[in-house]
């Protein structure tokens, strides 16, 4: 079977090379930037459907390889890749020379071959496109989240594998009080934030929490994503999926429209702009349970970022409303383990009266110490969790220190070992 697959891949590459050589030779050297990409889109539209499928099949072989290599991401195109296909495997991004070398025009053609006309128009206008993509690997559906963007007049693309496996909620290790706050059964409203840098496993954690609710309470869940990643089959919950750009025009519009759809839980994929932040606070204040994500590295930073993102004229009102509706912040990182894989480390803030008062009084600098001293309530700083993982011998002392936000505090914890 492996030999047959190799022969098929070679045939696809050979046929695709011929198409790419012909098309790239037709692109006028006088065309640059968006004009050049629009010309490539025109050439693809004139291509026979079977030839377009050959180009897509070549990209599919690369995505097949990501599955085989257990890679989380693949990067293609523009000057930075220097003709190679790059993959991130267990946290490390490297080129894959065996997948071949391609000119910049050839990768422009290949990545555009994945798109529909409407998606190309969005890409040309906004210079960026978020999209979802699917292949079948050994009969199993594998989905990817794609981001295509301009890089010095040419196109670059990242595709991240969406893991259909939903991590068991109990294995996330939340304190019972935190688990109750995340459950619609116990707490009917409130804002829950899952934060971390890109690639920190936010979506995995959020999907696990949604799945736990889907298995335990009769309710309606509306998920607004850009793009939609994991598909949740309705279990005890009726689950709706609305993709930004396909089913709804923006996170804000999706959230407002959800209020007319009789939801119990609203999942807003990312609080990425002031309008979405203000809308999220309003719909939470109206009595709904709202989950969302932020690209921040700690619980305190998340609170400060939400307030700072809003216009100064409304920041006091946002601070008061956030204090009233915020329930939980989980800020997480994926740390290389001693086995070479990745280990989840998390900071957890469970909002109590003291935290609420600190937010309202603009004393967010006090919250870190509140978390540090409240492990009995289920709170934990990222430094305390890194220390725990080090003591369990899951991560090295060096990696614990590298991933700490407050290195001085972690050093104090480590000195207890002496």
One Martini backbone bead per residue (centre of mass of N, CA, C, O) as a GRO file, in nm:
protein
  418
    1UNK     BB    1   0.058   0.063  -0.021
    2UNK     BB    2   0.300   0.260   0.000
    3UNK     BB    3   0.390   0.224  -0.295
    4UNK     BB    4   0.131   0.323  -0.429
    5UNK     BB    5   0.133   0.605  -0.299
    6UNK     BB    6   0.406   0.693  -0.416
    7UNK     BB    7   0.325   0.672  -0.713
    8UNK     BB    8   0.091   0.871  -0.699
    9UNK     BB    9   0.255   1.115  -0.600
   10UNK     BB   10   0.444   1.123  -0.847
   11UNK     BB   11   0.223   1.167  -1.060
   12UNK     BB   12   0.111   1.429  -0.943
   13UNK     BB   13   0.373   1.593  -0.952
   14UNK     BB   14   0.427   1.569  -1.256
   15UNK     BB   15   0.159   1.696  -1.353
   16UNK     BB   16   0.179   1.960  -1.189
   17UNK     BB   17   0.441   2.067  -1.311
   18UNK     BB   18   0.328   2.117  -1.593
   19UNK     BB   19   0.111   2.322  -1.511
   20UNK     BB   20   0.293   2.523  -1.361
   21UNK     BB   21   0.483   2.596  -1.594
   22UNK     BB   22   0.264   2.708  -1.782
   23UNK     BB   23   0.135   2.924  -1.597
   24UNK     BB   24   0.392   3.084  -1.503
   25UNK     BB   25   0.466   3.172  -1.805
   26UNK     BB   26   0.189   3.365  -1.825
   27UNK     BB   27   0.301   3.564  -1.626
   28UNK     BB   28   0.352   3.882  -1.615
   29UNK     BB   29   0.622   4.075  -1.514
   30UNK     BB   30   0.450   4.350  -1.478
   31UNK     BB   31   0.307   4.205  -1.258
   32UNK     BB   32   0.191   4.303  -0.928
   33UNK     BB   33   0.068   4.183  -0.663
   34UNK     BB   34  -0.263   4.181  -0.690
   35UNK     BB   35  -0.256   4.172  -0.998
   36UNK     BB   36  -0.106   3.901  -1.011
   37UNK     BB   37  -0.315   3.732  -0.851
   38UNK     BB   38  -0.555   3.788  -1.043
   39UNK     BB   39  -0.426   3.653  -1.287
   40UNK     BB   40  -0.404   3.373  -1.161
   41UNK     BB   41  -0.708   3.340  -1.113
   42UNK     BB   42  -0.780   3.350  -1.413
   43UNK     BB   43  -0.620   3.100  -1.501
   44UNK     BB   44  -0.774   2.901  -1.316
   45UNK     BB   45  -1.060   2.948  -1.442
   46UNK     BB   46  -0.953   2.835  -1.733
   47UNK     BB   47  -0.915   2.573  -1.614
   48UNK     BB   48  -0.956   2.260  -1.600
   49UNK     BB   49  -1.094   2.078  -1.355
   50UNK     BB   50  -0.880   1.846  -1.362
   51UNK     BB   51  -0.633   2.035  -1.322
   52UNK     BB   52  -0.718   2.159  -1.056
   53UNK     BB   53  -0.721   1.883  -0.907
   54UNK     BB   54  -0.420   1.829  -0.927
   55UNK     BB   55  -0.329   2.067  -0.753
   56UNK     BB   56  -0.486   1.984  -0.501
   57UNK     BB   57  -0.355   1.701  -0.473
   58UNK     BB   58  -0.078   1.802  -0.397
   59UNK     BB   59  -0.158   1.938  -0.134
   60UNK     BB   60  -0.281   1.681  -0.010
   61UNK     BB   61  -0.008   1.532   0.020
   62UNK     BB   62   0.099   1.725   0.234
   63UNK     BB   63  -0.129   1.675   0.440
   64UNK     BB   64  -0.075   1.377   0.472
   65UNK     BB   65   0.206   1.422   0.599
   66UNK     BB   66   0.117   1.563   0.858
   67UNK     BB   67  -0.018   1.313   0.972
   68UNK     BB   68   0.228   1.117   0.967
   69UNK     BB   69   0.414   1.339   1.143
   70UNK     BB   70   0.243   1.495   1.357
   71UNK     BB   71   0.163   1.768   1.254
   72UNK     BB   72   0.025   2.093   1.311
   73UNK     BB   73   0.185   2.239   1.067
   74UNK     BB   74   0.176   2.427   0.751
   75UNK     BB   75   0.406   2.589   0.515
   76UNK     BB   76   0.350   2.815   0.230
   77UNK     BB   77   0.528   3.035   0.057
   78UNK     BB   78   0.711   3.262  -0.054
   79UNK     BB   79   1.017   3.372   0.056
   80UNK     BB   80   1.056   3.230   0.338
   81UNK     BB   81   1.048   2.921   0.225
   82UNK     BB   82   1.246   2.878  -0.016
   83UNK     BB   83   1.056   2.643  -0.176
   84UNK     BB   84   0.952   2.509   0.074
   85UNK     BB   85   0.812   2.282   0.302
   86UNK     BB   86   0.667   2.341   0.619
   87UNK     BB   87   0.692   2.198   0.961
   88UNK     BB   88   0.528   2.126   1.274
   89UNK     BB   89   0.700   1.922   1.523
   90UNK     BB   90   0.676   1.932   1.842
   91UNK     BB   91   0.737   2.269   1.806
   92UNK     BB   92   0.907   2.229   1.534
   93UNK     BB   93   1.025   2.418   1.254
   94UNK     BB   94   1.063   2.262   0.927
   95UNK     BB   95   1.184   2.154   0.646
   96UNK     BB   96   1.077   1.947   0.344
   97UNK     BB   97   1.264   1.832   0.091
   98UNK     BB   98   1.091   1.574  -0.015
   99UNK     BB   99   0.849   1.773  -0.137
  100UNK     BB  100   1.003   1.988  -0.272
  101UNK     BB  101   1.049   2.256  -0.516
  102UNK     BB  102   0.925   2.604  -0.542
  103UNK     BB  103   0.811   2.863  -0.679
  104UNK     BB  104   0.639   3.141  -0.614
  105UNK     BB  105   0.432   3.114  -0.842
  106UNK     BB  106   0.358   2.819  -0.784
  107UNK     BB  107   0.243   2.871  -0.495
  108UNK     BB  108   0.031   3.072  -0.582
  109UNK     BB  109  -0.127   2.866  -0.747
  110UNK     BB  110  -0.175   2.644  -0.537
  111UNK     BB  111  -0.328   2.808  -0.318
  112UNK     BB  112  -0.553   2.918  -0.513
  113UNK     BB  113  -0.673   2.630  -0.591
  114UNK     BB  114  -0.843   2.612  -0.305
  115UNK     BB  115  -1.032   2.837  -0.412
  116UNK     BB  116  -1.290   3.039  -0.438
  117UNK     BB  117  -1.399   3.320  -0.575
  118UNK     BB  118  -1.491   3.461  -0.309
  119UNK     BB  119  -1.223   3.414  -0.160
  120UNK     BB  120  -1.042   3.572  -0.353
  121UNK     BB  121  -1.177   3.847  -0.320
  122UNK     BB  122  -1.110   3.871  -0.021
  123UNK     BB  123  -0.804   3.850  -0.050
  124UNK     BB  124  -0.761   4.098  -0.235
  125UNK     BB  125  -0.893   4.310  -0.040
  126UNK     BB  126  -0.759   4.207   0.262
  127UNK     BB  127  -0.489   4.017   0.245
  128UNK     BB  128  -0.685   3.796   0.381
  129UNK     BB  129  -0.761   3.439   0.479
  130UNK     BB  130  -1.004   3.248   0.632
  131UNK     BB  131  -1.016   2.882   0.640
  132UNK     BB  132  -1.143   2.568   0.540
  133UNK     BB  133  -1.023   2.216   0.526
  134UNK     BB  134  -1.041   1.891   0.347
  135UNK     BB  135  -0.953   1.548   0.403
  136UNK     BB  136  -0.862   1.208   0.320
  137UNK     BB  137  -0.726   0.965   0.556
  138UNK     BB  138  -0.777   0.653   0.537
  139UNK     BB  139  -1.101   0.740   0.545
  140UNK     BB  140  -1.041   1.000   0.713
  141UNK     BB  141  -1.141   1.293   0.838
  142UNK     BB  142  -0.951   1.599   0.774
  143UNK     BB  143  -0.902   1.909   0.933
  144UNK     BB  144  -0.842   2.260   0.842
  145UNK     BB  145  -0.683   2.564   0.926
  146UNK     BB  146  -0.670   2.856   0.730
  147UNK     BB  147  -0.403   3.099   0.625
  148UNK     BB  148  -0.407   3.367   0.395
  149UNK     BB  149  -0.128   3.579   0.274
  150UNK     BB  150   0.053   3.856   0.232
  151UNK     BB  151   0.412   3.852   0.111
  152UNK     BB  152   0.562   4.053  -0.068
  153UNK     BB  153   0.320   4.009  -0.308
  154UNK     BB  154   0.275   3.726  -0.199
  155UNK     BB  155   0.181   3.394  -0.105
  156UNK     BB  156   0.082   3.270   0.209
  157UNK     BB  157   0.052   2.954   0.409
  158UNK     BB  158  -0.145   2.830   0.677
  159UNK     BB  159  -0.195   2.496   0.822
  160UNK     BB  160  -0.414   2.358   1.068
  161UNK     BB  161  -0.480   2.098   1.252
  162UNK     BB  162  -0.787   1.941   1.328
  163UNK     BB  163  -0.878   1.774   1.606
  164UNK     BB  164  -1.131   1.536   1.645
  165UNK     BB  165  -1.024   1.496   1.912
  166UNK     BB  166  -1.162   1.500   2.236
  167UNK     BB  167  -1.066   1.607   2.524
  168UNK     BB  168  -1.099   1.511   2.827
  169UNK     BB  169  -1.210   1.698   3.079
  170UNK     BB  170  -1.083   1.545   3.328
  171UNK     BB  171  -0.778   1.580   3.206
  172UNK     BB  172  -0.743   1.896   3.276
  173UNK     BB  173  -0.755   1.941   3.601
  174UNK     BB  174  -0.992   2.067   3.742
  175UNK     BB  175  -1.136   2.207   3.982
  176UNK     BB  176  -1.450   2.168   4.101
  177UNK     BB  177  -1.519   2.477   4.104
  178UNK     BB  178  -1.440   2.525   3.807
  179UNK     BB  179  -1.618   2.311   3.673
  180UNK     BB  180  -1.883   2.444   3.762
  181UNK     BB  181  -1.836   2.721   3.615
  182UNK     BB  182  -1.829   2.568   3.322
  183UNK     BB  183  -2.119   2.476   3.392
  184UNK     BB  184  -2.457   2.500   3.320
  185UNK     BB  185  -2.573   2.343   3.560
  186UNK     BB  186  -2.442   2.557   3.782
  187UNK     BB  187  -2.388   2.799   3.561
  188UNK     BB  188  -2.582   3.016   3.352
  189UNK     BB  189  -2.366   3.254   3.364
  190UNK     BB  190  -2.100   3.406   3.187
  191UNK     BB  191  -1.747   3.470   3.142
  192UNK     BB  192  -1.526   3.269   2.941
  193UNK     BB  193  -1.166   3.242   2.919
  194UNK     BB  194  -0.935   3.142   2.660
  195UNK     BB  195  -0.582   3.168   2.679
  196UNK     BB  196  -0.319   3.246   2.437
  197UNK     BB  197  -0.116   3.167   2.219
  198UNK     BB  198  -0.041   3.054   1.935
  199UNK     BB  199  -0.056   2.707   1.988
  200UNK     BB  200  -0.182   2.651   2.305
  201UNK     BB  201  -0.479   2.497   2.297
  202UNK     BB  202  -0.755   2.650   2.311
  203UNK     BB  203  -0.949   2.481   2.132
  204UNK     BB  204  -0.923   2.217   2.289
  205UNK     BB  205  -1.036   2.320   2.557
  206UNK     BB  206  -1.305   2.434   2.453
  207UNK     BB  207  -1.412   2.169   2.332
  208UNK     BB  208  -1.415   2.013   2.600
  209UNK     BB  209  -1.623   2.195   2.743
  210UNK     BB  210  -1.852   2.169   2.538
  211UNK     BB  211  -1.873   1.859   2.554
  212UNK     BB  212  -1.950   1.844   2.852
  213UNK     BB  213  -2.219   1.996   2.814
  214UNK     BB  214  -2.338   1.811   2.587
  215UNK     BB  215  -2.348   1.554   2.804
  216UNK     BB  216  -2.523   1.713   3.067
  217UNK     BB  217  -2.718   1.927   2.907
  218UNK     BB  218  -3.014   2.088   2.823
  219UNK     BB  219  -2.940   2.269   2.521
  220UNK     BB  220  -2.810   2.569   2.346
  221UNK     BB  221  -2.550   2.591   2.096
  222UNK     BB  222  -2.350   2.868   1.973
  223UNK     BB  223  -2.105   2.870   1.711
  224UNK     BB  224  -1.846   3.116   1.644
  225UNK     BB  225  -1.625   3.102   1.359
  226UNK     BB  226  -1.261   3.161   1.232
  227UNK     BB  227  -1.302   2.902   1.172
  228UNK     BB  228  -1.449   2.621   1.189
  229UNK     BB  229  -1.355   2.340   1.352
  230UNK     BB  230  -1.504   2.167   1.546
  231UNK     BB  231  -1.753   1.918   1.530
  232UNK     BB  232  -2.063   1.912   1.704
  233UNK     BB  233  -2.266   1.684   1.802
  234UNK     BB  234  -2.571   1.638   1.893
  235UNK     BB  235  -2.691   1.563   2.214
  236UNK     BB  236  -2.816   1.726   2.464
  237UNK     BB  237  -2.737   1.935   2.264
  238UNK     BB  238  -2.795   2.196   2.056
  239UNK     BB  239  -2.580   2.245   1.769
  240UNK     BB  240  -2.434   2.536   1.629
  241UNK     BB  241  -2.271   2.649   1.317
  242UNK     BB  242  -2.085   2.965   1.252
  243UNK     BB  243  -1.922   3.103   0.981
  244UNK     BB  244  -1.711   3.339   0.907
  245UNK     BB  245  -1.808   3.436   0.570
  246UNK     BB  246  -2.052   3.216   0.537
  247UNK     BB  247  -2.294   3.259   0.773
  248UNK     BB  248  -2.139   3.522   0.874
  249UNK     BB  249  -1.977   3.838   0.886
  250UNK     BB  250  -1.939   3.838   1.213
  251UNK     BB  251  -1.902   3.815   1.544
  252UNK     BB  252  -2.102   4.031   1.620
  253UNK     BB  253  -2.342   3.938   1.447
  254UNK     BB  254  -2.356   3.651   1.561
  255UNK     BB  255  -2.417   3.737   1.854
  256UNK     BB  256  -2.674   3.900   1.802
  257UNK     BB  257  -2.832   3.676   1.652
  258UNK     BB  258  -2.827   3.462   1.883
  259UNK     BB  259  -3.045   3.602   2.066
  260UNK     BB  260  -3.276   3.492   1.842
  261UNK     BB  261  -3.197   3.154   1.904
  262UNK     BB  262  -3.218   3.037   2.189
  263UNK     BB  263  -2.969   3.047   2.391
  264UNK     BB  264  -2.726   2.934   2.639
  265UNK     BB  265  -2.468   2.909   2.453
  266UNK     BB  266  -2.190   3.123   2.353
  267UNK     BB  267  -1.944   3.102   2.093
  268UNK     BB  268  -1.657   3.313   2.061
  269UNK     BB  269  -1.373   3.261   1.904
  270UNK     BB  270  -1.292   3.588   1.914
  271UNK     BB  271  -1.165   3.881   2.084
  272UNK     BB  272  -1.052   4.115   1.831
  273UNK     BB  273  -1.250   4.363   1.905
  274UNK     BB  274  -1.441   4.607   2.040
  275UNK     BB  275  -1.717   4.511   1.935
  276UNK     BB  276  -1.694   4.219   2.040
  277UNK     BB  277  -1.647   4.286   2.335
  278UNK     BB  278  -1.906   4.450   2.390
  279UNK     BB  279  -2.103   4.229   2.297
  280UNK     BB  280  -2.016   4.009   2.498
  281UNK     BB  281  -2.095   4.168   2.753
  282UNK     BB  282  -2.394   4.211   2.685
  283UNK     BB  283  -2.485   3.907   2.651
  284UNK     BB  284  -2.398   3.827   2.935
  285UNK     BB  285  -2.576   4.043   3.086
  286UNK     BB  286  -2.848   3.895   2.966
  287UNK     BB  287  -2.796   3.570   3.067
  288UNK     BB  288  -2.538   3.433   2.946
  289UNK     BB  289  -2.316   3.188   2.825
  290UNK     BB  290  -1.972   3.278   2.757
  291UNK     BB  291  -1.730   3.193   2.511
  292UNK     BB  292  -1.371   3.272   2.474
  293UNK     BB  293  -1.083   3.431   2.316
  294UNK     BB  294  -0.727   3.511   2.372
  295UNK     BB  295  -0.406   3.676   2.302
  296UNK     BB  296  -0.282   3.583   2.602
  297UNK     BB  297  -0.052   3.510   2.892
  298UNK     BB  298  -0.271   3.606   3.115
  299UNK     BB  299  -0.512   3.700   3.327
  300UNK     BB  300  -0.437   3.998   3.369
  301UNK     BB  301  -0.386   4.067   3.073
  302UNK     BB  302  -0.678   4.011   2.981
  303UNK     BB  303  -0.815   4.235   3.138
  304UNK     BB  304  -0.645   4.472   3.028
  305UNK     BB  305  -0.705   4.428   2.727
  306UNK     BB  306  -1.009   4.467   2.720
  307UNK     BB  307  -1.003   4.759   2.821
  308UNK     BB  308  -0.786   4.882   2.617
  309UNK     BB  309  -0.948   4.818   2.344
  310UNK     BB  310  -1.126   5.036   2.436
  311UNK     BB  311  -1.250   5.322   2.452
  312UNK     BB  312  -1.190   5.565   2.685
  313UNK     BB  313  -1.499   5.650   2.723
  314UNK     BB  314  -1.571   5.320   2.815
  315UNK     BB  315  -1.376   5.185   3.029
  316UNK     BB  316  -1.533   5.207   3.294
  317UNK     BB  317  -1.779   5.043   3.199
  318UNK     BB  318  -1.622   4.788   3.121
  319UNK     BB  319  -1.501   4.727   3.398
  320UNK     BB  320  -1.773   4.683   3.546
  321UNK     BB  321  -1.890   4.466   3.359
  322UNK     BB  322  -1.660   4.262   3.376
  323UNK     BB  323  -1.677   4.215   3.683
  324UNK     BB  324  -1.977   4.099   3.670
  325UNK     BB  325  -1.927   3.855   3.432
  326UNK     BB  326  -1.676   3.732   3.518
  327UNK     BB  327  -1.555   3.392   3.592
  328UNK     BB  328  -1.321   3.274   3.386
  329UNK     BB  329  -0.961   3.212   3.352
  330UNK     BB  330  -0.767   3.046   3.096
  331UNK     BB  331  -0.411   3.023   3.088
  332UNK     BB  332  -0.200   2.886   2.827
  333UNK     BB  333   0.056   2.625   2.771
  334UNK     BB  334   0.301   2.459   2.563
  335UNK     BB  335   0.530   2.222   2.689
  336UNK     BB  336   0.808   2.065   2.673
  337UNK     BB  337   0.878   1.749   2.729
  338UNK     BB  338   1.078   1.478   2.816
  339UNK     BB  339   0.954   1.320   2.546
  340UNK     BB  340   0.903   1.567   2.315
  341UNK     BB  341   0.645   1.676   2.376
  342UNK     BB  342   0.337   1.814   2.505
  343UNK     BB  343   0.251   2.029   2.787
  344UNK     BB  344   0.009   2.135   2.995
  345UNK     BB  345  -0.014   2.477   3.105
  346UNK     BB  346  -0.194   2.659   3.372
  347UNK     BB  347  -0.403   2.938   3.435
  348UNK     BB  348  -0.635   3.014   3.712
  349UNK     BB  349  -0.934   3.216   3.726
  350UNK     BB  350  -1.163   3.275   3.995
  351UNK     BB  351  -1.421   3.478   4.039
  352UNK     BB  352  -1.442   3.688   4.311
  353UNK     BB  353  -1.491   3.946   4.521
  354UNK     BB  354  -1.193   4.039   4.516
  355UNK     BB  355  -1.153   4.047   4.211
  356UNK     BB  356  -1.388   4.232   4.146
  357UNK     BB  357  -1.280   4.476   4.306
  358UNK     BB  358  -1.010   4.508   4.154
  359UNK     BB  359  -1.135   4.578   3.883
  360UNK     BB  360  -1.312   4.824   3.968
  361UNK     BB  361  -1.041   4.971   4.109
  362UNK     BB  362  -0.788   4.929   3.923
  363UNK     BB  363  -0.628   4.651   4.074
  364UNK     BB  364  -0.489   4.414   3.891
  365UNK     BB  365  -0.206   4.375   4.036
  366UNK     BB  366  -0.344   4.191   4.275
  367UNK     BB  367  -0.437   3.918   4.136
  368UNK     BB  368  -0.194   3.731   4.137
  369UNK     BB  369  -0.188   3.688   4.448
  370UNK     BB  370  -0.471   3.569   4.465
  371UNK     BB  371  -0.407   3.320   4.304
  372UNK     BB  372  -0.161   3.213   4.468
  373UNK     BB  373  -0.360   3.199   4.748
  374UNK     BB  374  -0.612   3.002   4.587
  375UNK     BB  375  -0.594   2.680   4.560
  376UNK     BB  376  -0.850   2.591   4.729
  377UNK     BB  377  -1.038   2.722   4.479
  378UNK     BB  378  -0.862   2.651   4.193
  379UNK     BB  379  -0.626   2.825   4.175
  380UNK     BB  380  -0.350   2.915   3.937
  381UNK     BB  381  -0.046   2.967   3.842
  382UNK     BB  382   0.186   2.915   3.604
  383UNK     BB  383   0.417   2.866   3.810
  384UNK     BB  384   0.277   2.646   3.979
  385UNK     BB  385   0.235   2.451   3.737
  386UNK     BB  386   0.529   2.422   3.652
  387UNK     BB  387   0.622   2.313   3.923
  388UNK     BB  388   0.444   2.063   3.920
  389UNK     BB  389   0.562   1.939   3.655
  390UNK     BB  390   0.850   1.920   3.760
  391UNK     BB  391   0.791   1.732   4.009
  392UNK     BB  392   0.671   1.506   3.802
  393UNK     BB  393   0.880   1.496   3.553
  394UNK     BB  394   0.759   1.635   3.275
  395UNK     BB  395   0.966   1.873   3.313
  396UNK     BB  396   1.206   2.093   3.298
  397UNK     BB  397   1.359   2.351   3.451
  398UNK     BB  398   1.419   2.515   3.197
  399UNK     BB  399   1.127   2.514   3.079
  400UNK     BB  400   0.989   2.638   3.316
  401UNK     BB  401   1.144   2.909   3.299
  402UNK     BB  402   1.084   2.982   2.999
  403UNK     BB  403   0.746   2.980   3.059
  404UNK     BB  404   0.754   3.199   3.251
  405UNK     BB  405   0.638   3.509   3.363
  406UNK     BB  406   0.750   3.477   3.673
  407UNK     BB  407   1.067   3.404   3.745
  408UNK     BB  408   1.101   3.482   4.041
  409UNK     BB  409   0.870   3.304   4.154
  410UNK     BB  410   0.977   3.034   4.048
  411UNK     BB  411   1.250   3.042   4.192
  412UNK     BB  412   1.125   3.025   4.475
  413UNK     BB  413   0.998   2.747   4.434
  414UNK     BB  414   1.264   2.592   4.359
  415UNK     BB  415   1.412   2.644   4.637
  416UNK     BB  416   1.248   2.423   4.794
  417UNK     BB  417   1.434   2.184   4.688
  418UNK     BB  418   1.699   2.257   4.874
   0.00000   0.00000   0.00000
